[in-house]
Amino acid sequence: MDSSLIGKIQKARQYAQEPERVTIEQLRARFAGNHGTYLVCYEGGRWACECHYFGTHGLCSHVMALERLLAPMLKPVELQGGESTSGDKA
């Protein structure tokens, strides 16, 4: 194996252990929920999900799960009262 490739693999491992280095600005994901598969999007600090619950409440389990998975890489949008959408204090 090429020595420069070995260095890239080592650097990739380091980066993967430091998710705070990454800021996700835009994301489109298919989420396989219990009742169907939904498109979930993140753009400009805002989430959207095509599930019915998100449409009526502005938040859903699909978005909350992705927030937990991606938390180190997302800057949470603050709601009134200083809470993030995940319920953690900002």
N, CA, C and O atoms as CSV, one atom per row, in Angstrom:
chain,resi,resn,atom,element,x,y,z
A,1,MET,N,N,0.851,-1.180,0.000
A,1,MET,CA,C,0.000,0.000,0.000
A,1,MET,C,C,0.895,1.241,0.000
A,1,MET,O,O,1.927,1.271,0.670
A,2,ASP,N,N,0.504,2.228,-0.731
A,2,ASP,CA,C,1.204,3.499,-0.854
A,2,ASP,C,C,1.309,4.190,0.508
A,2,ASP,O,O,0.312,4.283,1.225
A,3,SER,N,N,2.503,4.678,0.877
A,3,SER,CA,C,2.694,5.305,2.191
A,3,SER,C,C,1.840,6.558,2.358
A,3,SER,O,O,1.402,6.855,3.470
A,4,SER,N,N,1.593,7.298,1.279
A,4,SER,CA,C,0.747,8.491,1.411
A,4,SER,C,C,-0.706,8.089,1.685
A,4,SER,O,O,-1.424,8.811,2.377
A,5,LEU,N,N,-1.142,6.947,1.150
A,5,LEU,CA,C,-2.498,6.461,1.424
A,5,LEU,C,C,-2.626,6.027,2.882
A,5,LEU,O,O,-3.660,6.252,3.511
A,6,ILE,N,N,-1.579,5.410,3.414
A,6,ILE,CA,C,-1.581,5.016,4.828
A,6,ILE,C,C,-1.743,6.247,5.704
A,6,ILE,O,O,-2.506,6.225,6.670
A,7,GLY,N,N,-1.034,7.318,5.379
A,7,GLY,CA,C,-1.174,8.574,6.125
A,7,GLY,C,C,-2.591,9.128,6.045
A,7,GLY,O,O,-3.116,9.645,7.031
A,8,LYS,N,N,-3.209,9.020,4.874
A,8,LYS,CA,C,-4.596,9.506,4.703
A,8,LYS,C,C,-5.568,8.671,5.530
A,8,LYS,O,O,-6.511,9.211,6.108
A,9,ILE,N,N,-5.351,7.377,5.590
A,9,ILE,CA,C,-6.211,6.493,6.392
A,9,ILE,C,C,-6.084,6.841,7.863
A,9,ILE,O,O,-7.086,6.894,8.576
A,10,GLN,N,N,-4.856,7.079,8.330
A,10,GLN,CA,C,-4.641,7.455,9.731
A,10,GLN,C,C,-5.313,8.790,10.049
A,10,GLN,O,O,-5.934,8.948,11.099
A,11,LYS,N,N,-5.182,9.747,9.133
A,11,LYS,CA,C,-5.806,11.050,9.338
A,11,LYS,C,C,-7.331,10.917,9.353
A,11,LYS,O,O,-7.999,11.569,10.156
A,12,ALA,N,N,-7.876,10.090,8.485
A,12,ALA,CA,C,-9.325,9.865,8.446
A,12,ALA,C,C,-9.823,9.283,9.765
A,12,ALA,O,O,-10.880,9.678,10.257
A,13,ARG,N,N,-9.073,8.352,10.336
A,13,ARG,CA,C,-9.445,7.775,11.645
A,13,ARG,C,C,-9.455,8.854,12.718
A,13,ARG,O,O,-10.361,8.902,13.549
A,14,GLN,N,N,-8.445,9.722,12.698
A,14,GLN,CA,C,-8.384,10.821,13.670
A,14,GLN,C,C,-9.591,11.735,13.497
A,14,GLN,O,O,-10.264,12.071,14.472
A,15,TYR,N,N,-9.864,12.136,12.261
A,15,TYR,CA,C,-11.000,13.020,11.994
A,15,TYR,C,C,-12.319,12.392,12.434
A,15,TYR,O,O,-13.183,13.079,12.979
A,16,ALA,N,N,-12.474,11.111,12.202
A,16,ALA,CA,C,-13.718,10.426,12.578
A,16,ALA,C,C,-13.940,10.439,14.090
A,16,ALA,O,O,-15.078,10.336,14.548
A,17,GLN,N,N,-12.881,10.562,14.854
A,17,GLN,CA,C,-12.984,10.625,16.310
A,17,GLN,C,C,-13.189,12.054,16.819
A,17,GLN,O,O,-13.327,12.275,18.023
A,18,GLU,N,N,-13.208,13.019,15.901
A,18,GLU,CA,C,-13.364,14.425,16.264
A,18,GLU,C,C,-14.476,15.058,15.428
A,18,GLU,O,O,-14.209,15.926,14.597
A,19,PRO,N,N,-15.735,14.623,15.644
A,19,PRO,CA,C,-16.824,15.112,14.801
A,19,PRO,C,C,-17.050,16.614,14.890
A,19,PRO,O,O,-17.698,17.193,14.018
A,20,GLU,N,N,-16.525,17.253,15.932
A,20,GLU,CA,C,-16.675,18.708,16.059
A,20,GLU,C,C,-15.941,19.464,14.955
A,20,GLU,O,O,-16.161,20.661,14.774
A,21,ARG,N,N,-15.081,18.784,14.224
A,21,ARG,CA,C,-14.386,19.404,13.087
A,21,ARG,C,C,-15.329,19.662,11.911
A,21,ARG,O,O,-15.033,20.479,11.040
A,22,VAL,N,N,-16.454,18.966,11.891
A,22,VAL,CA,C,-17.385,19.018,10.761
A,22,VAL,C,C,-18.620,19.807,11.144
A,22,VAL,O,O,-19.154,19.646,12.241
A,23,THR,N,N,-19.072,20.658,10.239
A,23,THR,CA,C,-20.350,21.346,10.421
A,23,THR,C,C,-21.222,21.004,9.218
A,23,THR,O,O,-20.890,21.327,8.078
A,24,ILE,N,N,-22.324,20.353,9.493
A,24,ILE,CA,C,-23.244,19.999,8.416
A,24,ILE,C,C,-24.106,21.212,8.116
A,24,ILE,O,O,-24.760,21.757,9.005
A,25,GLU,N,N,-24.103,21.625,6.868
A,25,GLU,CA,C,-24.879,22.786,6.440
A,25,GLU,C,C,-26.156,22.384,5.725
A,25,GLU,O,O,-27.158,23.099,5.760
A,26,GLN,N,N,-26.104,21.235,5.080
A,26,GLN,CA,C,-27.259,20.769,4.318
A,26,GLN,C,C,-27.241,19.241,4.316
A,26,GLN,O,O,-26.183,18.626,4.190
A,27,LEU,N,N,-28.430,18.629,4.458
A,27,LEU,CA,C,-28.517,17.178,4.506
A,27,LEU,C,C,-29.882,16.737,4.002
A,27,LEU,O,O,-30.900,17.353,4.316
A,28,ARG,N,N,-29.892,15.674,3.225
A,28,ARG,CA,C,-31.131,15.012,2.803
A,28,ARG,C,C,-30.948,13.543,3.113
A,28,ARG,O,O,-29.971,12.932,2.682
A,29,ALA,N,N,-31.882,12.969,3.860
A,29,ALA,CA,C,-31.756,11.572,4.255
A,29,ALA,C,C,-33.115,10.880,4.185
A,29,ALA,O,O,-34.148,11.487,4.466
A,30,ARG,N,N,-33.099,9.619,3.812
A,30,ARG,CA,C,-34.297,8.777,3.869
A,30,ARG,C,C,-34.265,8.071,5.209
A,30,ARG,O,O,-33.282,7.412,5.550
A,31,PHE,N,N,-35.333,8.207,5.963
A,31,PHE,CA,C,-35.418,7.623,7.297
A,31,PHE,C,C,-36.493,6.546,7.279
A,31,PHE,O,O,-37.661,6.834,7.015
A,32,ALA,N,N,-36.105,5.314,7.556
A,32,ALA,CA,C,-37.055,4.196,7.599
A,32,ALA,C,C,-37.638,4.113,9.007
A,32,ALA,O,O,-37.028,3.544,9.912
A,33,GLY,N,N,-38.822,4.684,9.177
A,33,GLY,CA,C,-39.505,4.653,10.463
A,33,GLY,C,C,-40.370,3.408,10.582
A,33,GLY,O,O,-40.380,2.567,9.684
A,34,ASN,N,N,-41.089,3.291,11.677
A,34,ASN,CA,C,-41.960,2.142,11.897
A,34,ASN,C,C,-43.173,2.146,10.979
A,34,ASN,O,O,-43.723,1.085,10.684
A,35,HIS,N,N,-43.599,3.318,10.521
A,35,HIS,CA,C,-44.833,3.423,9.736
A,35,HIS,C,C,-44.595,3.873,8.306
A,35,HIS,O,O,-45.547,4.177,7.588
A,36,GLY,N,N,-43.359,3.919,7.889
A,36,GLY,CA,C,-43.058,4.333,6.527
A,36,GLY,C,C,-41.659,4.908,6.436
A,36,GLY,O,O,-40.953,5.033,7.437
A,37,THR,N,N,-41.271,5.255,5.222
A,37,THR,CA,C,-39.972,5.873,4.974
A,37,THR,C,C,-40.207,7.330,4.603
A,37,THR,O,O,-41.043,7.639,3.753
A,38,TYR,N,N,-39.461,8.219,5.248
A,38,TYR,CA,C,-39.685,9.650,5.094
A,38,TYR,C,C,-38.399,10.365,4.692
A,38,TYR,O,O,-37.304,9.982,5.104
A,39,LEU,N,N,-38.549,11.391,3.895
A,39,LEU,CA,C,-37.436,12.257,3.551
A,39,LEU,C,C,-37.288,13.290,4.665
A,39,LEU,O,O,-38.238,13.996,5.002
A,40,VAL,N,N,-36.094,13.367,5.225
A,40,VAL,CA,C,-35.786,14.337,6.270
A,40,VAL,C,C,-34.684,15.246,5.721
A,40,VAL,O,O,-33.680,14.765,5.195
A,41,CYS,N,N,-34.877,16.553,5.845
A,41,CYS,CA,C,-33.913,17.520,5.318
A,41,CYS,C,C,-33.455,18.474,6.411
A,41,CYS,O,O,-34.204,18.801,7.332
A,42,TYR,N,N,-32.212,18.910,6.287
A,42,TYR,CA,C,-31.642,19.920,7.175
A,42,TYR,C,C,-30.968,20.946,6.285
A,42,TYR,O,O,-30.100,20.606,5.481
A,43,GLU,N,N,-31.363,22.192,6.427
A,43,GLU,CA,C,-30.758,23.254,5.636
A,43,GLU,C,C,-30.934,24.575,6.360
A,43,GLU,O,O,-32.012,24.875,6.874
A,44,GLY,N,N,-29.880,25.353,6.395
A,44,GLY,CA,C,-29.943,26.662,7.033
A,44,GLY,C,C,-30.309,26.595,8.503
A,44,GLY,O,O,-30.961,27.496,9.032
A,45,GLY,N,N,-29.881,25.507,9.172
A,45,GLY,CA,C,-30.177,25.366,10.596
A,45,GLY,C,C,-31.596,24.924,10.895
A,45,GLY,O,O,-32.015,24.945,12.053
A,46,ARG,N,N,-32.339,24.528,9.887
A,46,ARG,CA,C,-33.740,24.126,10.065
A,46,ARG,C,C,-33.971,22.712,9.553
A,46,ARG,O,O,-33.406,22.299,8.541
A,47,TRP,N,N,-34.803,21.989,10.266
A,47,TRP,CA,C,-35.194,20.635,9.892
A,47,TRP,C,C,-36.539,20.638,9.197
A,47,TRP,O,O,-37.363,21.526,9.411
A,48,ALA,N,N,-36.751,19.630,8.361
A,48,ALA,CA,C,-38.052,19.364,7.763
A,48,ALA,C,C,-38.161,17.857,7.578
A,48,ALA,O,O,-37.180,17.191,7.250
A,49,CYS,N,N,-39.347,17.331,7.787
A,49,CYS,CA,C,-39.611,15.911,7.578
A,49,CYS,C,C,-40.966,15.798,6.905
A,49,CYS,O,O,-41.881,16.563,7.210
A,50,GLU,N,N,-41.098,14.855,5.997
A,50,GLU,CA,C,-42.353,14.721,5.274
A,50,GLU,C,C,-43.386,13.870,6.018
A,50,GLU,O,O,-44.460,13.602,5.479
A,51,CYS,N,N,-43.078,13.442,7.249
A,51,CYS,CA,C,-44.072,12.664,8.001
A,51,CYS,C,C,-45.210,13.576,8.475
A,51,CYS,O,O,-45.046,14.791,8.591
A,52,HIS,N,N,-46.347,12.969,8.740
A,52,HIS,CA,C,-47.542,13.719,9.149
A,52,HIS,C,C,-47.312,14.469,10.469
A,52,HIS,O,O,-47.723,15.621,10.606
A,53,TYR,N,N,-46.662,13.825,11.431
A,53,TYR,CA,C,-46.480,14.446,12.740
A,53,TYR,C,C,-45.668,15.735,12.623
A,53,TYR,O,O,-46.016,16.742,13.240
A,54,PHE,N,N,-44.599,15.712,11.843
A,54,PHE,CA,C,-43.810,16.933,11.670
A,54,PHE,C,C,-44.665,18.030,11.043
A,54,PHE,O,O,-44.563,19.196,11.424
A,55,GLY,N,N,-45.496,17.659,10.093
A,55,GLY,CA,C,-46.350,18.634,9.415
A,55,GLY,C,C,-47.295,19.356,10.353
A,55,GLY,O,O,-47.640,20.514,10.117
A,56,THR,N,N,-47.718,18.686,11.414
A,56,THR,CA,C,-48.660,19.305,12.347
A,56,THR,C,C,-47.996,19.854,13.612
A,56,THR,O,O,-48.572,20.701,14.295
A,57,HIS,N,N,-46.787,19.376,13.927
A,57,HIS,CA,C,-46.132,19.781,15.175
A,57,HIS,C,C,-44.782,20.472,14.994
A,57,HIS,O,O,-44.272,21.075,15.939
A,58,GLY,N,N,-44.195,20.397,13.803
A,58,GLY,CA,C,-42.906,21.029,13.567
A,58,GLY,C,C,-41.726,20.301,14.167
A,58,GLY,O,O,-40.619,20.839,14.196
A,59,LEU,N,N,-41.938,19.085,14.648
A,59,LEU,CA,C,-40.899,18.245,15.230
A,59,LEU,C,C,-41.393,16.810,15.165
A,59,LEU,O,O,-42.600,16.572,15.194
A,60,CYS,N,N,-40.490,15.861,15.079
A,60,CYS,CA,C,-40.903,14.456,15.044
A,60,CYS,C,C,-39.766,13.571,15.528
A,60,CYS,O,O,-38.650,14.042,15.747
A,61,SER,N,N,-40.055,12.293,15.693
A,61,SER,CA,C,-39.049,11.347,16.175
A,61,SER,C,C,-37.907,11.170,15.180
A,61,SER,O,O,-36.776,10.901,15.584
A,62,HIS,N,N,-38.185,11.317,13.890
A,62,HIS,CA,C,-37.150,11.158,12.872
A,62,HIS,C,C,-36.111,12.278,13.000
A,62,HIS,O,O,-34.907,12.025,12.972
A,63,VAL,N,N,-36.586,13.498,13.139
A,63,VAL,CA,C,-35.694,14.647,13.316
A,63,VAL,C,C,-34.930,14.528,14.630
A,63,VAL,O,O,-33.721,14.758,14.668
A,64,MET,N,N,-35.623,14.172,15.701
A,64,MET,CA,C,-34.952,14.061,17.000
A,64,MET,C,C,-33.873,12.981,16.983
A,64,MET,O,O,-32.820,13.153,17.597
A,65,ALA,N,N,-34.122,11.866,16.287
A,65,ALA,CA,C,-33.116,10.803,16.188
A,65,ALA,C,C,-31.893,11.291,15.419
A,65,ALA,O,O,-30.760,11.038,15.830
A,66,LEU,N,N,-32.111,11.982,14.318
A,66,LEU,CA,C,-30.982,12.502,13.545
A,66,LEU,C,C,-30.226,13.569,14.316
A,66,LEU,O,O,-29.003,13.656,14.205
A,67,GLU,N,N,-30.929,14.384,15.098
A,67,GLU,CA,C,-30.237,15.371,15.941
A,67,GLU,C,C,-29.299,14.675,16.919
A,67,GLU,O,O,-28.178,15.130,17.143
A,68,ARG,N,N,-29.759,13.574,17.500
A,68,ARG,CA,C,-28.912,12.833,18.442
A,68,ARG,C,C,-27.699,12.231,17.737
A,68,ARG,O,O,-26.585,12.282,18.259
A,69,LEU,N,N,-27.912,11.667,16.563
A,69,LEU,CA,C,-26.814,11.055,15.815
A,69,LEU,C,C,-25.781,12.082,15.361
A,69,LEU,O,O,-24.580,11.812,15.377
A,70,LEU,N,N,-26.249,13.245,14.963
A,70,LEU,CA,C,-25.385,14.242,14.330
A,70,LEU,C,C,-25.048,15.422,15.232
A,70,LEU,O,O,-24.417,16.376,14.779
A,71,ALA,N,N,-25.450,15.380,16.485
A,71,ALA,CA,C,-25.327,16.518,17.398
A,71,ALA,C,C,-23.971,17.223,17.364
A,71,ALA,O,O,-23.939,18.453,17.326
A,72,PRO,N,N,-22.857,16.502,17.375
A,72,PRO,CA,C,-21.573,17.218,17.384
A,72,PRO,C,C,-21.325,18.036,16.111
A,72,PRO,O,O,-20.479,18.930,16.097
A,73,MET,N,N,-22.062,17.726,15.054
A,73,MET,CA,C,-21.811,18.378,13.772
A,73,MET,C,C,-22.877,19.403,13.402
A,73,MET,O,O,-22.761,20.075,12.377
A,74,LEU,N,N,-23.911,19.527,14.224
A,74,LEU,CA,C,-24.998,20.463,13.943
A,74,LEU,C,C,-24.988,21.598,14.943
A,74,LEU,O,O,-24.747,21.381,16.131
A,75,LYS,N,N,-25.243,22.781,14.485
A,75,LYS,CA,C,-25.442,23.903,15.387
A,75,LYS,C,C,-26.947,23.974,15.620
A,75,LYS,O,O,-27.694,24.286,14.692
A,76,PRO,N,N,-27.414,23.688,16.846
A,76,PRO,CA,C,-28.857,23.650,17.079
A,76,PRO,C,C,-29.510,25.012,16.903
A,76,PRO,O,O,-28.933,26.047,17.237
A,77,VAL,N,N,-30.705,24.987,16.379
A,77,VAL,CA,C,-31.500,26.201,16.234
A,77,VAL,C,C,-32.159,26.455,17.576
A,77,VAL,O,O,-32.813,25.569,18.127
A,78,GLU,N,N,-31.994,27.652,18.101
A,78,GLU,CA,C,-32.603,27.968,19.391
A,78,GLU,C,C,-34.059,28.343,19.212
A,78,GLU,O,O,-34.429,29.089,18.306
A,79,LEU,N,N,-34.876,27.800,20.105
A,79,LEU,CA,C,-36.289,28.130,20.141
A,79,LEU,C,C,-36.494,29.222,21.185
A,79,LEU,O,O,-35.554,29.585,21.892
A,80,GLN,N,N,-37.691,29.739,21.286
A,80,GLN,CA,C,-37.973,30.724,22.321
A,80,GLN,C,C,-37.695,30.092,23.675
A,80,GLN,O,O,-38.035,28.929,23.890
A,81,GLY,N,N,-37.095,30.820,24.578
A,81,GLY,CA,C,-36.779,30.304,25.896
A,81,GLY,C,C,-35.384,29.708,25.981
A,81,GLY,O,O,-34.988,29.215,27.037
A,82,GLY,N,N,-34.619,29.743,24.868
A,82,GLY,CA,C,-33.241,29.295,24.911
A,82,GLY,C,C,-33.047,27.811,24.803
A,82,GLY,O,O,-31.940,27.341,25.063
A,83,GLU,N,N,-34.067,27.021,24.427
A,83,GLU,CA,C,-33.906,25.583,24.280
A,83,GLU,C,C,-33.647,25.225,22.835
A,83,GLU,O,O,-34.181,25.858,21.925
A,84,SER,N,N,-32.831,24.213,22.624
A,84,SER,CA,C,-32.646,23.711,21.275
A,84,SER,C,C,-33.785,22.756,20.965
A,84,SER,O,O,-34.549,22.386,21.856
A,85,THR,N,N,-33.901,22.360,19.715
A,85,THR,CA,C,-34.977,21.463,19.338
A,85,THR,C,C,-34.833,20.098,19.973
A,85,THR,O,O,-35.812,19.355,20.044
A,86,SER,N,N,-33.637,19.738,20.441
A,86,SER,CA,C,-33.443,18.438,21.079
A,86,SER,C,C,-33.757,18.490,22.571
A,86,SER,O,O,-33.717,17.463,23.249
A,87,GLY,N,N,-34.070,19.681,23.086
A,87,GLY,CA,C,-34.415,19.814,24.492
A,87,GLY,C,C,-33.230,20.125,25.374
A,87,GLY,O,O,-33.405,20.383,26.565
A,88,ASP,N,N,-32.019,20.110,24.823
A,88,ASP,CA,C,-30.829,20.458,25.584
A,88,ASP,C,C,-30.701,21.957,25.645
A,88,ASP,O,O,-31.052,22.656,24.695
A,89,LYS,N,N,-30.198,22.461,26.766
A,89,LYS,CA,C,-29.970,23.904,26.876
A,89,LYS,C,C,-28.852,24.312,25.949
A,89,LYS,O,O,-27.840,23.620,25.851
A,90,ALA,N,N,-29.022,25.424,25.271
A,90,ALA,CA,C,-28.006,25.917,24.325
A,90,ALA,C,C,-26.862,26.573,25.063
A,90,ALA,O,O,-25.915,27.048,24.437
